[in-house]
């Protein structure tokens, strides 16, 4: 078997995501080689225009048995749609196009899911936002945002108005406005094939300092109480089945202990940075299991029915990189 792995950030030298991209690429390549699967990739850390990569991407997809895509949300949808247009999407190990459209676009996800299976923060498109449309505090983020990029929190209308006057960030129709949910930020790593296996509940370190939101890492796994863990795992399975998601999936939630409520924040239908820590905490081969979601449900059943954690792994995110270490 030969698999083409396309990782966006390292191929196009996208500095905002290159540390995470390189780590995820290495994780998948190591996992594939461990299974004696031939790997090809375009990763070379040279500045390239995505439009100029079209022919290279098509050539590699055609010459491989399957393709794994690792990319930020908007780019992931763009590349997937491009391959679908060229009748090659059936070679990509990822959720169906309609499922990607519903999840990668955060407003589409809200309209699709809110209060059907699980609560979500009230969300409107920025073009429909006015003071009073959503009660402060609020969060403003890109519709296709990844890793808290260009995401801001405002405690009241005064702080919002003062920020707008600075001109530091131009909000437009490519942004959404959400009510801010105060609570414990967590994520779930799961694998979805014929059956769905939530594997780990993880703590996310989200920084709201000075109004600019950032993802500063986290811990895999997070030792929540059993009731919360069971509820969130059940929600993640229901959402995954409802949206027809496939492969490795990351889901973000907030536990609002004050109001005893759980909110779904967003879904990443792709390999995430938490997968790196998950592999170190369990010795699971993420690449092997991702492929098994599409090809061999028996492998998922054998390896994921009862996952043993060897340790807790901390994700450390800093300005120009990231790393994982055993949490002491």
N, C-alpha and C positions, 0 to 999 in steps of 0.2 A: 504493500500500500504506500502511496505517496500523498502527502498532504501539504498544501500551500498555506502558509501562515502569513497573513498580511497584517502588520501592525503599523498603524497610521503615524504615530508620533516619531518613531525612529526612522521611518522611511522619508518623511518630509521635514525632519528636524524641527518639529513643533515643540518649542522649548517649554511651553506651559504644561505639557503632559509627558515630556520625554523620559523623566525618571521613572514614573509609573509604567509607561509604555515599555521601556526596556526591561523592567522587572517582570511584567506579565509575559512579554515575548520569550524571555529566558525560561520562565516557568513552563510554558507550553512546549517549547522546543525540547527541553530536558525530559519532559514527560513523554513526548512522542518517541524520542530516541531510546528511552528506557523500554518502550514497547517494540523496538526495532522497526519503527516506521520511518520511512524516508521523508525528510523535510526540505522544503524550499521556501525562501523568503526574499523580500526585496529590501530588507533592512540594511542600511549602510550609513546612516547619519549624515547624508549629504542633502543639501537644500535642493528640493525638486518641486516642480509644479504638479499638482494632482492631475490636471488635465493631460499632462505629458505622460502620466503613468498609465493611462487607460489601456493602451495596447499591451504593456508589460503585464498588467493585471489580467487581462483577457487571456493572454498567452499562458500564464502560469495556472490559471483556473482550468483552462482547457486541457493542459498537460498533467493535471493532478487528479487523483481520485476524489478528493474532497478539499474544501477550503475552510479555514478558521479565520474569522475577522476580529480584530481587536482595534477599536477606534472610539473616539468621543461620540456622543449621541447623534449629532447632526451628520457627521461624516459617516457614521455607521449606516444610517438610513440612506444617505446618498450613494454609498458604494453598493449596498444591497439592492437598491432600486436600479442602479446601473447594470448590475449583473442580471437582474430579473429582465431588464429590457433586452439583454443579449441572450436570453433563454438559457442562462447558466446558473440560475439561483438554486436549482435542485442539487447542485454540488456543494452548496454552502451549508455548513452545520450551524444553523441558527434558527430562530423562530420564524414562522411565516411572515411575509411582508405585511399583511393586514394587522398582525399582532405587533410588529415593530412600529407601525404607524400609530397604534393606540397607546403604546408605552413610551416611546422615545420623545413624543410631543407631550409635555406635561399637562397642557390644557386638555388635549384629547383624552388623556388618562383620567383626569378629573371628571370630565363629562361621561366617560364610559363607566366609571366605577363608583363615584360618590354615593354613599348610603345604599348601594345595592348589595354589597358584600361587607364593606368596611367603611368607616368614616374617613374622610379626607379633609384637610383644612379648606375652608371656603376659598375659592379661587376664581379670579376673573382675568380676562385679557387686559393688558395695560391700556389699550385703546379705549376701553370702557371704564377706566378708573377715574374716580373723582373723590375728593375728601368726603368721607362718610359712606362710601360704597362698601368698604370693609372696615370694621372696627380696628383701631390701632391697639397694640403694635402689629406691624405688617412686615412681610418679606417680599422683596421684588427680585425676581430671578429670570434668566433667559429661558424661553420655552424649551430649548434643546440643551440646556446647560449641563455641564459635567463637572464634578468635583468642587461644587460651590463657586465656580468661576463667575465673576461679575454679579455676585449675589449680595444684597444689602438688607439690613433690618432697620426699621425706624420705629421708635417707641411712641412717637406722637406726630401730629401734623406739623408742629413747629420744626422738629428735627428734619422731617422730610422736606419742608419748604426751604430750609437753610441749605440742605445738601443740593437740591435742584439748582439753587442760585450759584453754587460753585462751578457748575458745568463739568464736574469731574466725570460724570457718567450720563450719557444721553439715553433715557428710557424710551422705547418705541414699541411698535406692534410685535416685535420679537421677544417681548417680555410678558410675564404674568405677575399678578399681585396675589399674595396669599395671606390669610390670617396667620399670625405667629402662634405656634403651639409650644408652650413651655413644658418641658419634661425631659425624659431620658432618651437620648438619640441612639438608636440601635439599628442594626441591619441583620438580614438573614441570608446565608448562603444556601442555595438549594439546587438540586439537579432534577430536571423534569424530562421524563421519557414517557413510556406508557403509564408508569406510576410516578408520583412526585415525592421526593425525599428532601425535606428540610434538614440540613446537616448541622448548622451552627447558628447560634444567636450571638451577635457581636456588639460590643460597645463602640460607638463612634464619638470621637472628640471633636465637637464642632465649636469653633471660636466665634463669638459675636462681638468681640472687642471693637469699640469705636465705629460700630455700624457696618463694618465690612465682615461678611461671613466667610469663614475658611474652614476647610477640613484639615485637621491637624493629626490625623491618625486614629488609632483605636486599639481594641484588644479582642482577640479571638481565642477562646469563646468568652462570652460574658455570662457570669453566674447570676442570672435573674431568678426570681422565685418561680417555682414550678408552674404555678397558675398562669403567670404572664407568659412564660416560655411556651406552654402548651397552647394558649390562645393565639399567640403570634404565629406559631408553626401552623396551626389550623387555618388561620387567615391566609397565610402565604400559599398554602395548598389550594384553597378555594379560589384565590385570585389567579394563580398560575393556570389552573384548569379552565377558569372562565375566559381568560385571554388567549388560551391555547399556546402558552409559551413552551419552548423546548430548549434543552441544553442546560448549561450552568447559568443561573440567574441570581442577581443580587437585588434585594428589596430593602428599602429604608422605611423605618417606622419611628414614631415618637410615642413613648408611654407617658400619658398624662395622669400621674398618680393622684393629683389633687382632685380630678373629676372622675377618676377610675375609668379612663377611656384610652383606647389605642387608636392611633391614626396612621394610615399609610401615607407616606410622603412622596416617594417616587420609586420607579422600578428601572433596573439596569439589565436588559436582556442580553448580557454579554459577560465575558470574563472581567472581574473587578479586582482591585488591589487586595480586597479581603481574601481572595482565593490564594494569594501568595502566603499569607499568614495561616490560612486553613491547611495548606499542604504541609507547613512546618509543624503545626500543632497536632497533626494526625498521621502524617506520611501518606495521605491519599494522593494518587496520581490524578491531578485535575484534568489533564488532557485526555487521559484514558477514559475517565468517567464522563467527560463532555461528549466524546465520540459515542460512548455506550448509550447515551440518551437517545441517539438516532438509530442505533444499530443493534444493541444487545441489552435488553432489559434484565436479563439474568445476571449480568455483571453488576448492574446497579443494585439489584436485590441482595446479592451476596456481600457486596462491600459497604452498602449504605444502610442496611436494615438495623445495624447496631454499630455505630462509629465510636471508637475509643479515642479520647483525647489524651495525648502523652504529656502535654504541657499547655500553658497559655502563652500566646505569642502577641507581643506588642508591635503595632505598626507605628513607626516614627516618621512623620512627614515634616520636612523643613524646607526652607526657601528653594534650594537647588537640588533636592533629592529626597529619597526615602530609603528606609531600611527596616528590617524586622529583627526582633531579638526576643529571646525567651524572657518572659516576665518573671521577675523574682518576687 
